[in-house]
Amino acid sequence: MTSPGTYTQRGVFVCFEGGEGSGKSTQSRLLRTWLEEQGHRVVLTFEPGDTPVGQQLRRIVLSPETGALADRTEALLYAADKAEHVETMVLPALERGEVVVTDRYVDSTLAYQGAGRSLPVAEVEQVARWATGDLRPHLTVVLDLEPATGLGRFEGRDRIEGESLDFHQRVRESFVAMAAADPEHYLVLDARAPVEEVAEAVRARMVPLLASLTDAVPGQVAP
C-alpha cells in the first residue's frame, strides 16, 4: 500500500470485494437489510456506475461492444468512476453519519487493472488513491471463490467476465494477498458457504464498527 490511508470517524464505510459470481451483491443487500433493522441509515451502492457519470463510464468499460481498450485507458476510466462516486455519494453519506455499503471499490482496480492486466500495481494504486482522496473502508469483506465456479454462474459475459481464467486467477490471488496484508480491515470468507452463514459472519464483524457510530466525533479523521 502507498500510505496508511484515511478512515473517517463519521459514519461507517464497508466494502464487498471478490471475483465474478462470488455473491457480493447478495451479501451487500442482506447487510443493508440487517443494518436498517438495527435502526441505522444505510446507503447501498456499487462500482462502477452508481452515478450519472458512472453510468456512462460503466457502459464503456463493461460493454463487449467497446472492444479492446488500452490497459491504462481502462484503469483511468475506472478511476474516474471512483472519483465521482466518492465525491457525490460516499463522502456525503459518511458525513451524515450513515453506513455506506459498496459492492466494489479501490481493491477491484488493484486486482483487475493491476494484477489482472499486469500493470504496475503501485502505479495503479497511486491513481486510484488520488481519485478517492485515499479514503479507505473500515471493513473490506473478500468473498473468495474459484474463478471457474464464479464464472459458471453467468450465461452471458461482459468485457471483464470474458477474460481468461488465468486473468481471473490473478485477480483472486490479488484480493487474498491484500487481505492477508491488513487483517485489521479485512474479512475473507468462503463464498461457497451457505448465504446465511456468510451473512452472519459479516454481521459479527460489523458489531464493533457500529459501536463507533455512537462514539464518533463529527469531522475528525483517523490516520
PyRosetta script that sets phi, psi and omega in degrees:
from pyrosetta import init, pose_from_sequence

init()
pose = pose_from_sequence("MTSPGTYTQRGVFVCFEGGEGSGKSTQSRLLRTWLEEQGHRVVLTFEPGDTPVGQQLRRIVLSPETGALADRTEALLYAADKAEHVETMVLPALERGEVVVTDRYVDSTLAYQGAGRSLPVAEVEQVARWATGDLRPHLTVVLDLEPATGLGRFEGRDRIEGESLDFHQRVRESFVAMAAADPEHYLVLDARAPVEEVAEAVRARMVPLLASLTDAVPGQVAP")
pose.set_psi(1, 149.0)
pose.set_omega(1, -175.7)
pose.set_phi(2, -80.3)
pose.set_psi(2, -23.8)
pose.set_omega(2, -178.5)
pose.set_phi(3, -160.7)
pose.set_psi(3, 165.8)
pose.set_omega(3, 178.3)
pose.set_phi(4, -62.2)
pose.set_psi(4, -25.8)
pose.set_omega(4, 177.7)
pose.set_phi(5, 87.3)
pose.set_psi(5, 174.6)
pose.set_omega(5, -178.8)
pose.set_phi(6, -117.1)
pose.set_psi(6, 128.3)
pose.set_omega(6, 177.6)
pose.set_phi(7, -120.5)
pose.set_psi(7, 105.5)
pose.set_omega(7, -177.0)
pose.set_phi(8, -62.6)
pose.set_psi(8, 142.6)
pose.set_omega(8, 176.6)
pose.set_phi(9, -95.4)
pose.set_psi(9, 3.7)
pose.set_omega(9, 176.1)
pose.set_phi(10, -112.0)
pose.set_psi(10, 116.3)
pose.set_omega(10, -173.9)
pose.set_phi(11, 85.8)
pose.set_psi(11, 175.7)
pose.set_omega(11, 177.0)
pose.set_phi(12, -131.4)
pose.set_psi(12, 133.1)
pose.set_omega(12, -175.5)
pose.set_phi(13, -115.5)
pose.set_psi(13, 119.4)
pose.set_omega(13, -177.7)
pose.set_phi(14, -126.0)
pose.set_psi(14, 139.1)
pose.set_omega(14, -178.3)
pose.set_phi(15, -129.2)
pose.set_psi(15, 141.3)
pose.set_omega(15, 170.9)
pose.set_phi(16, -107.0)
pose.set_psi(16, 129.3)
pose.set_omega(16, 179.0)
pose.set_phi(17, -129.2)
pose.set_psi(17, 165.3)
pose.set_omega(17, 178.3)
pose.set_phi(18, 148.4)
pose.set_psi(18, 174.2)
pose.set_omega(18, -179.0)
pose.set_phi(19, -74.9)
pose.set_psi(19, -174.8)
pose.set_omega(19, -177.5)
pose.set_phi(20, -67.5)
pose.set_psi(20, 138.0)
pose.set_omega(20, 175.0)
pose.set_phi(21, 72.4)
pose.set_psi(21, 18.9)
pose.set_omega(21, -176.2)
pose.set_phi(22, -88.0)
pose.set_psi(22, -5.0)
pose.set_omega(22, 176.1)
pose.set_phi(23, 96.8)
pose.set_psi(23, 19.6)
pose.set_omega(23, -178.4)
pose.set_phi(24, -60.6)
pose.set_psi(24, -45.8)
pose.set_omega(24, -178.1)
pose.set_phi(25, -64.8)
pose.set_psi(25, -42.0)
pose.set_omega(25, 179.0)
pose.set_phi(26, -61.5)
pose.set_psi(26, -48.2)
pose.set_omega(26, -178.6)
pose.set_phi(27, -68.4)
pose.set_psi(27, -33.0)
pose.set_omega(27, 176.7)
pose.set_phi(28, -62.3)
pose.set_psi(28, -44.6)
pose.set_omega(28, 180.0)
pose.set_phi(29, -66.7)
pose.set_psi(29, -40.5)
pose.set_omega(29, 178.6)
pose.set_phi(30, -63.7)
pose.set_psi(30, -39.3)
pose.set_omega(30, 178.9)
pose.set_phi(31, -66.5)
pose.set_psi(31, -42.1)
pose.set_omega(31, 177.5)
pose.set_phi(32, -58.2)
pose.set_psi(32, -46.7)
pose.set_omega(32, -179.5)
pose.set_phi(33, -58.0)
pose.set_psi(33, -46.5)
pose.set_omega(33, -179.6)
pose.set_phi(34, -63.8)
pose.set_psi(34, -43.7)
pose.set_omega(34, -180.0)
pose.set_phi(35, -61.7)
pose.set_psi(35, -42.6)
pose.set_omega(35, 179.3)
pose.set_phi(36, -65.8)
pose.set_psi(36, -35.3)
pose.set_omega(36, 176.8)
pose.set_phi(37, -65.3)
pose.set_psi(37, -26.7)
pose.set_omega(37, 176.8)
pose.set_phi(38, -83.5)
pose.set_psi(38, -1.1)
pose.set_omega(38, 176.9)
pose.set_phi(39, 92.7)
pose.set_psi(39, 12.3)
pose.set_omega(39, -179.2)
pose.set_phi(40, -90.5)
pose.set_psi(40, 148.4)
pose.set_omega(40, 171.5)
pose.set_phi(41, -85.1)
pose.set_psi(41, 129.4)
pose.set_omega(41, -170.8)
pose.set_phi(42, -128.7)
pose.set_psi(42, 138.3)
pose.set_omega(42, 168.2)
pose.set_phi(43, -112.4)
pose.set_psi(43, 116.5)
pose.set_omega(43, 176.3)
pose.set_phi(44, -99.2)
pose.set_psi(44, 124.5)
pose.set_omega(44, -174.6)
pose.set_phi(45, -143.5)
pose.set_psi(45, -178.4)
pose.set_omega(45, -176.8)
pose.set_phi(46, -158.3)
pose.set_psi(46, 163.4)
pose.set_omega(46, 173.5)
pose.set_phi(47, -134.3)
pose.set_psi(47, 146.7)
pose.set_omega(47, -8.4)
pose.set_phi(48, -84.0)
pose.set_psi(48, 156.1)
pose.set_omega(48, 164.8)
pose.set_phi(49, 113.0)
pose.set_psi(49, 6.5)
pose.set_omega(49, -176.6)
pose.set_phi(50, -95.1)
pose.set_psi(50, 31.9)
pose.set_omega(50, 169.3)
pose.set_phi(51, -139.4)
pose.set_psi(51, 162.4)
pose.set_omega(51, 177.6)
pose.set_phi(52, -56.6)
pose.set_psi(52, -43.3)
pose.set_omega(52, 176.6)
pose.set_phi(53, -66.0)
pose.set_psi(53, -42.3)
pose.set_omega(53, -179.3)
pose.set_phi(54, -61.3)
pose.set_psi(54, -32.4)
pose.set_omega(54, 178.6)
pose.set_phi(55, -61.0)
pose.set_psi(55, -39.5)
pose.set_omega(55, 178.0)
pose.set_phi(56, -67.7)
pose.set_psi(56, -42.9)
pose.set_omega(56, 180.0)
pose.set_phi(57, -65.3)
pose.set_psi(57, -38.5)
pose.set_omega(57, 179.7)
pose.set_phi(58, -60.7)
pose.set_psi(58, -42.5)
pose.set_omega(58, 179.4)
pose.set_phi(59, -60.5)
pose.set_psi(59, -38.5)
pose.set_omega(59, -179.2)
pose.set_phi(60, -68.3)
pose.set_psi(60, -49.1)
pose.set_omega(60, -172.0)
pose.set_phi(61, -77.7)
pose.set_psi(61, -23.4)
pose.set_omega(61, -175.3)
pose.set_phi(62, -107.5)
pose.set_psi(62, -23.5)
pose.set_omega(62, -176.9)
pose.set_phi(63, -69.5)
pose.set_psi(63, 128.1)
pose.set_omega(63, 174.9)
pose.set_phi(64, -58.1)
pose.set_psi(64, -24.6)
pose.set_omega(64, -179.8)
pose.set_phi(65, -66.6)
pose.set_psi(65, -20.8)
pose.set_omega(65, 178.3)
pose.set_phi(66, -64.3)
pose.set_psi(66, -34.7)
pose.set_omega(66, -177.8)
pose.set_phi(67, 75.6)
pose.set_psi(67, -154.2)
pose.set_omega(67, -176.0)
pose.set_phi(68, -72.5)
pose.set_psi(68, 139.3)
pose.set_omega(68, 172.0)
pose.set_phi(69, -123.4)
pose.set_psi(69, 145.0)
pose.set_omega(69, 171.1)
pose.set_phi(70, -59.3)
pose.set_psi(70, 140.4)
pose.set_omega(70, -175.7)
pose.set_phi(71, -56.6)
pose.set_psi(71, -42.0)
pose.set_omega(71, -179.8)
pose.set_phi(72, -68.3)
pose.set_psi(72, -35.1)
pose.set_omega(72, 176.2)
pose.set_phi(73, -60.8)
pose.set_psi(73, -46.9)
pose.set_omega(73, 179.5)
pose.set_phi(74, -59.7)
pose.set_psi(74, -44.9)
pose.set_omega(74, -179.7)
pose.set_phi(75, -61.7)
pose.set_psi(75, -39.7)
pose.set_omega(75, -179.3)
pose.set_phi(76, -70.1)
pose.set_psi(76, -35.7)
pose.set_omega(76, 177.4)
pose.set_phi(77, -65.0)
pose.set_psi(77, -42.3)
pose.set_omega(77, 176.0)
pose.set_phi(78, -63.8)
pose.set_psi(78, -39.5)
pose.set_omega(78, 178.6)
pose.set_phi(79, -63.4)
pose.set_psi(79, -39.0)
pose.set_omega(79, 178.4)
pose.set_phi(80, -63.2)
pose.set_psi(80, -41.6)
pose.set_omega(80, 176.7)
pose.set_phi(81, -59.7)
pose.set_psi(81, -43.2)
pose.set_omega(81, -178.9)
pose.set_phi(82, -65.4)
pose.set_psi(82, -41.0)
pose.set_omega(82, 179.8)
pose.set_phi(83, -59.6)
pose.set_psi(83, -45.6)
pose.set_omega(83, 180.0)
pose.set_phi(84, -67.7)
pose.set_psi(84, -40.0)
pose.set_omega(84, -178.7)
pose.set_phi(85, -62.3)
pose.set_psi(85, -48.7)
pose.set_omega(85, -178.8)
pose.set_phi(86, -65.3)
pose.set_psi(86, -44.8)
pose.set_omega(86, -174.7)
pose.set_phi(87, -67.1)
pose.set_psi(87, -39.5)
pose.set_omega(87, -171.8)
pose.set_phi(88, -100.8)
pose.set_psi(88, -18.3)
pose.set_omega(88, -176.5)
pose.set_phi(89, -124.5)
pose.set_psi(89, -52.8)
pose.set_omega(89, -171.1)
pose.set_phi(90, -70.0)
pose.set_psi(90, -55.6)
pose.set_omega(90, -177.4)
pose.set_phi(91, -62.2)
pose.set_psi(91, -44.4)
pose.set_omega(91, 178.4)
pose.set_phi(92, -57.7)
pose.set_psi(92, -39.8)
pose.set_omega(92, 179.9)
pose.set_phi(93, -67.8)
pose.set_psi(93, -42.0)
pose.set_omega(93, 178.5)
pose.set_phi(94, -64.0)
pose.set_psi(94, -39.4)
pose.set_omega(94, 179.2)
pose.set_phi(95, -65.7)
pose.set_psi(95, -24.5)
pose.set_omega(95, 175.3)
pose.set_phi(96, -82.7)
pose.set_psi(96, -0.8)
pose.set_omega(96, 179.5)
pose.set_phi(97, 80.7)
pose.set_psi(97, 23.1)
pose.set_omega(97, -177.9)
pose.set_phi(98, -93.4)
pose.set_psi(98, 171.2)
pose.set_omega(98, 174.0)
pose.set_phi(99, -97.5)
pose.set_psi(99, 124.4)
pose.set_omega(99, 176.9)
pose.set_phi(100, -104.1)
pose.set_psi(100, 124.4)
pose.set_omega(100, 177.2)
pose.set_phi(101, -116.7)
pose.set_psi(101, 116.5)
pose.set_omega(101, -178.6)
pose.set_phi(102, -118.2)
pose.set_psi(102, 139.6)
pose.set_omega(102, 173.7)
pose.set_phi(103, -92.4)
pose.set_psi(103, 97.7)
pose.set_omega(103, -177.3)
pose.set_phi(104, 85.5)
pose.set_psi(104, 146.7)
pose.set_omega(104, 177.8)
pose.set_phi(105, -158.1)
pose.set_psi(105, -143.8)
pose.set_omega(105, -173.2)
pose.set_phi(106, -62.0)
pose.set_psi(106, -37.8)
pose.set_omega(106, -177.3)
pose.set_phi(107, -58.4)
pose.set_psi(107, -31.3)
pose.set_omega(107, 177.8)
pose.set_phi(108, -64.5)
pose.set_psi(108, -39.2)
pose.set_omega(108, 176.8)
pose.set_phi(109, -64.4)
pose.set_psi(109, -42.1)
pose.set_omega(109, 179.4)
pose.set_phi(110, -64.8)
pose.set_psi(110, -38.3)
pose.set_omega(110, -177.7)
pose.set_phi(111, -77.0)
pose.set_psi(111, -44.9)
pose.set_omega(111, -175.0)
pose.set_phi(112, -84.4)
pose.set_psi(112, -53.9)
pose.set_omega(112, -177.5)
pose.set_phi(113, -81.0)
pose.set_psi(113, -25.6)
pose.set_omega(113, 176.1)
pose.set_phi(114, -84.0)
pose.set_psi(114, -80.2)
pose.set_omega(114, -176.6)
pose.set_phi(115, -64.0)
pose.set_psi(115, -43.7)
pose.set_omega(115, -177.6)
pose.set_phi(116, -64.1)
pose.set_psi(116, -48.4)
pose.set_omega(116, -179.4)
pose.set_phi(117, -84.3)
pose.set_psi(117, -4.9)
pose.set_omega(117, -179.4)
pose.set_phi(118, 62.9)
pose.set_psi(118, 30.7)
pose.set_omega(118, 169.7)
pose.set_phi(119, -80.4)
pose.set_psi(119, 156.0)
pose.set_omega(119, 175.8)
pose.set_phi(120, -59.3)
pose.set_psi(120, 115.0)
pose.set_omega(120, -173.6)
pose.set_phi(121, -60.7)
pose.set_psi(121, -37.4)
pose.set_omega(121, -179.6)
pose.set_phi(122, -62.3)
pose.set_psi(122, -37.0)
pose.set_omega(122, 178.8)
pose.set_phi(123, -70.9)
pose.set_psi(123, -42.4)
pose.set_omega(123, 178.0)
pose.set_phi(124, -62.3)
pose.set_psi(124, -41.1)
pose.set_omega(124, -179.6)
pose.set_phi(125, -65.3)
pose.set_psi(125, -40.1)
pose.set_omega(125, -179.9)
pose.set_phi(126, -58.6)
pose.set_psi(126, -43.1)
pose.set_omega(126, 179.0)
pose.set_phi(127, -66.6)
pose.set_psi(127, -45.5)
pose.set_omega(127, -176.7)
pose.set_phi(128, -67.1)
pose.set_psi(128, -39.3)
pose.set_omega(128, 179.1)
pose.set_phi(129, -68.1)
pose.set_psi(129, -38.1)
pose.set_omega(129, 176.9)
pose.set_phi(130, -63.6)
pose.set_psi(130, -42.6)
pose.set_omega(130, -177.9)
pose.set_phi(131, -62.6)
pose.set_psi(131, -32.0)
pose.set_omega(131, -176.3)
pose.set_phi(132, -102.8)
pose.set_psi(132, 7.6)
pose.set_omega(132, -177.2)
pose.set_phi(133, 64.0)
pose.set_psi(133, 23.5)
pose.set_omega(133, 179.6)
pose.set_phi(134, 60.6)
pose.set_psi(134, 24.9)
pose.set_omega(134, 177.0)
pose.set_phi(135, -73.3)
pose.set_psi(135, 127.0)
pose.set_omega(135, -177.9)
pose.set_phi(136, -112.0)
pose.set_psi(136, 147.3)
pose.set_omega(136, 172.2)
pose.set_phi(137, -68.5)
pose.set_psi(137, 145.1)
pose.set_omega(137, 172.2)
pose.set_phi(138, -65.3)
pose.set_psi(138, -31.8)
pose.set_omega(138, 179.3)
pose.set_phi(139, -143.9)
pose.set_psi(139, 131.0)
pose.set_omega(139, 171.5)
pose.set_phi(140, -116.3)
pose.set_psi(140, 120.1)
pose.set_omega(140, 178.1)
pose.set_phi(141, -96.4)
pose.set_psi(141, 116.7)
pose.set_omega(141, 177.8)
pose.set_phi(142, -98.0)
pose.set_psi(142, 116.8)
pose.set_omega(142, 177.0)
pose.set_phi(143, -94.0)
pose.set_psi(143, 105.6)
pose.set_omega(143, -171.1)
pose.set_phi(144, -91.1)
pose.set_psi(144, 131.0)
pose.set_omega(144, -176.2)
pose.set_phi(145, -154.6)
pose.set_psi(145, 142.1)
pose.set_omega(145, 174.3)
pose.set_phi(146, -58.9)
pose.set_psi(146, 132.3)
pose.set_omega(146, -178.0)
pose.set_phi(147, -55.1)
pose.set_psi(147, -41.6)
pose.set_omega(147, -177.7)
pose.set_phi(148, -61.5)
pose.set_psi(148, -36.3)
pose.set_omega(148, 178.6)
pose.set_phi(149, -68.2)
pose.set_psi(149, -47.5)
pose.set_omega(149, -179.1)
pose.set_phi(150, -64.0)
pose.set_psi(150, -44.5)
pose.set_omega(150, -178.9)
pose.set_phi(151, -67.9)
pose.set_psi(151, -25.1)
pose.set_omega(151, 178.6)
pose.set_phi(152, -70.3)
pose.set_psi(152, -9.0)
pose.set_omega(152, 180.0)
pose.set_phi(153, -86.4)
pose.set_psi(153, -1.3)
pose.set_omega(153, -178.2)
pose.set_phi(154, -111.6)
pose.set_psi(154, 141.3)
pose.set_omega(154, 172.2)
pose.set_phi(155, -85.5)
pose.set_psi(155, -49.4)
pose.set_omega(155, 176.1)
pose.set_phi(156, -109.5)
pose.set_psi(156, 158.4)
pose.set_omega(156, -177.2)
pose.set_phi(157, -130.6)
pose.set_psi(157, 142.6)
pose.set_omega(157, 175.5)
pose.set_phi(158, -85.4)
pose.set_psi(158, -172.2)
pose.set_omega(158, -176.5)
pose.set_phi(159, -56.6)
pose.set_psi(159, -41.3)
pose.set_omega(159, -176.1)
pose.set_phi(160, -79.3)
pose.set_psi(160, -44.0)
pose.set_omega(160, 178.8)
pose.set_phi(161, -60.6)
pose.set_psi(161, -27.9)
pose.set_omega(161, -177.8)
pose.set_phi(162, -79.7)
pose.set_psi(162, -0.1)
pose.set_omega(162, 177.6)
pose.set_phi(163, -70.3)
pose.set_psi(163, 168.2)
pose.set_omega(163, -175.2)
pose.set_phi(164, -68.1)
pose.set_psi(164, 162.3)
pose.set_omega(164, 175.8)
pose.set_phi(165, -62.6)
pose.set_psi(165, -35.1)
pose.set_omega(165, 177.2)
pose.set_phi(166, -60.3)
pose.set_psi(166, -42.6)
pose.set_omega(166, 176.9)
pose.set_phi(167, -57.3)
pose.set_psi(167, -50.4)
pose.set_omega(167, -176.3)
pose.set_phi(168, -69.8)
pose.set_psi(168, -28.2)
pose.set_omega(168, 175.5)
pose.set_phi(169, -68.5)
pose.set_psi(169, -39.2)
pose.set_omega(169, 175.5)
pose.set_phi(170, -62.2)
pose.set_psi(170, -39.0)
pose.set_omega(170, 177.8)
pose.set_phi(171, -61.6)
pose.set_psi(171, -48.5)
pose.set_omega(171, -179.7)
pose.set_phi(172, -58.7)
pose.set_psi(172, -47.1)
pose.set_omega(172, -178.4)
pose.set_phi(173, -62.8)
pose.set_psi(173, -34.0)
pose.set_omega(173, 178.9)
pose.set_phi(174, -66.5)
pose.set_psi(174, -45.4)
pose.set_omega(174, 178.4)
pose.set_phi(175, -58.7)
pose.set_psi(175, -45.9)
pose.set_omega(175, -178.1)
pose.set_phi(176, -64.3)
pose.set_psi(176, -39.8)
pose.set_omega(176, 179.9)
pose.set_phi(177, -66.1)
pose.set_psi(177, -41.6)
pose.set_omega(177, 178.6)
pose.set_phi(178, -62.3)
pose.set_psi(178, -41.1)
pose.set_omega(178, 179.5)
pose.set_phi(179, -65.8)
pose.set_psi(179, -40.8)
pose.set_omega(179, -178.7)
pose.set_phi(180, -65.0)
pose.set_psi(180, -28.9)
pose.set_omega(180, -177.9)
pose.set_phi(181, -79.1)
pose.set_psi(181, -14.1)
pose.set_omega(181, -176.0)
pose.set_phi(182, -146.8)
pose.set_psi(182, 64.2)
pose.set_omega(182, -175.0)
pose.set_phi(183, -61.9)
pose.set_psi(183, -21.1)
pose.set_omega(183, 178.8)
pose.set_phi(184, -62.7)
pose.set_psi(184, -32.6)
pose.set_omega(184, -174.5)
pose.set_phi(185, -112.3)
pose.set_psi(185, 8.3)
pose.set_omega(185, -178.0)
pose.set_phi(186, -128.7)
pose.set_psi(186, 152.5)
pose.set_omega(186, 171.8)
pose.set_phi(187, -136.8)
pose.set_psi(187, 118.5)
pose.set_omega(187, 179.2)
pose.set_phi(188, -101.8)
pose.set_psi(188, 126.7)
pose.set_omega(188, -178.9)
pose.set_phi(189, -128.5)
pose.set_psi(189, 147.7)
pose.set_omega(189, 178.2)
pose.set_phi(190, -75.4)
pose.set_psi(190, 113.7)
pose.set_omega(190, -177.0)
pose.set_phi(191, -70.6)
pose.set_psi(191, -8.5)
pose.set_omega(191, 176.7)
pose.set_phi(192, -81.4)
pose.set_psi(192, -14.1)
pose.set_omega(192, -178.5)
pose.set_phi(193, -67.5)
pose.set_psi(193, 159.2)
pose.set_omega(193, 177.4)
pose.set_phi(194, -55.0)
pose.set_psi(194, 143.8)
pose.set_omega(194, -175.1)
pose.set_phi(195, -54.4)
pose.set_psi(195, -45.6)
pose.set_omega(195, -177.3)
pose.set_phi(196, -68.9)
pose.set_psi(196, -32.3)
pose.set_omega(196, 177.4)
pose.set_phi(197, -65.1)
pose.set_psi(197, -42.5)
pose.set_omega(197, 177.2)
pose.set_phi(198, -63.7)
pose.set_psi(198, -45.3)
pose.set_omega(198, -179.1)
pose.set_phi(199, -60.5)
pose.set_psi(199, -39.4)
pose.set_omega(199, -179.8)
pose.set_phi(200, -66.3)
pose.set_psi(200, -38.8)
pose.set_omega(200, 178.0)
pose.set_phi(201, -64.4)
pose.set_psi(201, -38.1)
pose.set_omega(201, 178.1)
pose.set_phi(202, -66.6)
pose.set_psi(202, -44.4)
pose.set_omega(202, -179.4)
pose.set_phi(203, -61.3)
pose.set_psi(203, -40.3)
pose.set_omega(203, 179.8)
pose.set_phi(204, -62.0)
pose.set_psi(204, -38.8)
pose.set_omega(204, 179.9)
pose.set_phi(205, -73.3)
pose.set_psi(205, -24.6)
pose.set_omega(205, -178.1)
pose.set_phi(206, -76.0)
pose.set_psi(206, -27.0)
pose.set_omega(206, -171.6)
pose.set_phi(207, -53.2)
pose.set_psi(207, -52.1)
pose.set_omega(207, 179.8)
pose.set_phi(208, -66.0)
pose.set_psi(208, -29.4)
pose.set_omega(208, 178.0)
pose.set_phi(209, -68.1)
pose.set_psi(209, -38.8)
pose.set_omega(209, -179.1)
pose.set_phi(210, -67.6)
pose.set_psi(210, -28.0)
pose.set_omega(210, 177.2)
pose.set_phi(211, -62.5)
pose.set_psi(211, -27.4)
pose.set_omega(211, -179.1)
pose.set_phi(212, -69.2)
pose.set_psi(212, -20.4)
pose.set_omega(212, 178.2)
pose.set_phi(213, -63.7)
pose.set_psi(213, -34.8)
pose.set_omega(213, 178.6)
pose.set_phi(214, -74.4)
pose.set_psi(214, -35.8)
pose.set_omega(214, -173.9)
pose.set_phi(215, -90.3)
pose.set_psi(215, -10.8)
pose.set_omega(215, -172.0)
pose.set_phi(216, -65.1)
pose.set_psi(216, 145.7)
pose.set_omega(216, 173.5)
pose.set_phi(217, -104.2)
pose.set_psi(217, 120.2)
pose.set_omega(217, -176.1)
pose.set_phi(218, -54.6)
pose.set_psi(218, 137.4)
pose.set_omega(218, 172.4)
pose.set_phi(219, 86.2)
pose.set_psi(219, -9.7)
pose.set_omega(219, 179.5)
pose.set_phi(220, -84.1)
pose.set_psi(220, 151.4)
pose.set_omega(220, 177.8)
pose.set_phi(221, -129.2)
pose.set_psi(221, 133.1)
pose.set_omega(221, 179.2)
pose.set_phi(222, -90.4)
pose.set_psi(222, 143.4)
pose.set_omega(222, 178.2)
pose.set_phi(223, -72.5)
pose.dump_pdb("model.pdb")
